[in-house]
Every structure is written in structure tokens, then in C-alpha cells.
């Protein structure tokens, strides 16, 4: 069963979208006039069709890409694939990243594709400039220019194969400055310092992340993947005092954490600084919805995490 059903509730029109998803039917209500009901996926990746069709060739040229997307079973989608899935899952808008390509030409092409996608789906796609940390100073100049061209943030900033070395560090600080000046968020890949290994997990220490936060006052920072667990330390008074505009996204949570994490994180952080991000096409949004329900999150908290916090942050 799938389709639209218009309901009249206290005189206010509502639309219920019924979507068949795997073995269950997801019901999503859109309040027609309420922005706060918007579902925003803060963490998705798309690739130009030529990268998808020629994956092996691109993997040969880029060790980090090979590491994460080298296997044909690692899913990739183009803009159409993303928007189709958003329709199926009832997602209104998605923050979209590319990949931190080492090759400057490929990086430029992939970022241009994000802007093209925005031009085709202006109401659905919120593109972030995805920089390469491998290049020289031009990376930082390009990031600044891209924000004038329509990019709405910088991210996912990641160094999948190199770790946080001195070169990456100075580039990261320069990018943060660009984001601060433009008043846009920067989303940084983060991962746990403990636990199992998986493609994309780098040697990242929480104290480095913390140093970055301390050195970038004024930056609106989103740490991906629950900040590699950094949120726990917001229980420390000295940490909580320093954190002003730090957000955490939920990307890849079902692969990493038990569904208790949503409620525990919300207890520590409060309702406003958690952003739903799926890491689609890695995981579909409905899986997160199920986990939030299993984890006992109130409807109010789910509403905030699934969209309201993102709308405020991005002024959507
Ligand atoms: Zn990531």
C-alpha cells in the first residue's frame, strides 16, 4: 500500500504519506504549514554518475576512496538516487556531501556536481563543500569561493587514511576560519578511539578533537558519528563550559551503538544539539526512526532530532 491520504484535524489539513518500506509500512504525517515537522537528514553522500559507473578506475587513483568505496558492495548514489530515497522515506531535505578526493580535478568536479544537484532540486538538497585535505592552500580558497557559489556549509571534512597529522591540522584550522567568516557550519568526520575497525575509521584521538574545538571559537561545528563518543565528556563541567555551538550527528549509529545512545546523548546534551544524519546510502533513515522508538525517545525529542534542530541551525 502506498499513496497520499488527506486528513482534516481540528480544521488543519494534514497529509499522511504511506510508504511501503521493506516489510513494514511507515506512516509520516506532514503538517502542511508547520516548518518544525520537516524531516532533515544532515548527513548524506552523493557521487557524479561517472564515478559510480567507473568505480574501479577512481578507486585505482585514490587510496581513501578505494578504502571505503572500492568494494562493489559499498553503495553509492547520484542525486536522483538520493531524492528518490528521500521521497520513499519521507525526508524533506538532505545535507549532501561528496568525498574528500585527493586529486584536485576530481574534487572540483565532484563539488560542482553537488551544486548542479542543488540547482535541480533546490527545495531538497543542501550542499556542503567537501574539501580535500591533501591539496595545498587552494583547497581553502576554493572552499571560500564555493560558499559564494551556493554551498551552505563545509563538510564532511575527513581524512580517512592519514589521521590528524600536522598538515591536516593547519588545513582544518584554515577551513574553520572560512566557515566562521561565512557564518556557516563545518561538519567534521569523527570516530571512536576504541572498538572494532571498519572502513573509514582513522586513528583519531578525542583530545585532538577537543584541541580543535578549543582553537576554533565562534565555529558552528557538527561532529559526525556522535563525535566518536566525545559527547560523554560534556558531563565534565570544564568541557560543558567551553562548548557553545557544538552539534553531534547520528550518522552510522545503528552500526556502532546500541539504541540506548539516543536517550543517553539527549540526557547529556539536551534536546537541541543532536542532528539526525543517516550517512545514506550506507543506512536508510527508517532504521534510525525504529531505533529512536526502541530507545524510548519521546515524540518531542524525535521531532527535534529529526528536523527541528537542523532547521534552526541552517535557518531553513
Ligand atoms: Zn563520516
Boltz pocket constraint, residues with backbone or C-beta under 6 A from the ligand:
constraints:
  - pocket:
      binder: B
      contacts: [[A, 156], [A, 158], [A, 189], [A, 190], [A, 224], [A, 225]]
      max_distance: 6.0
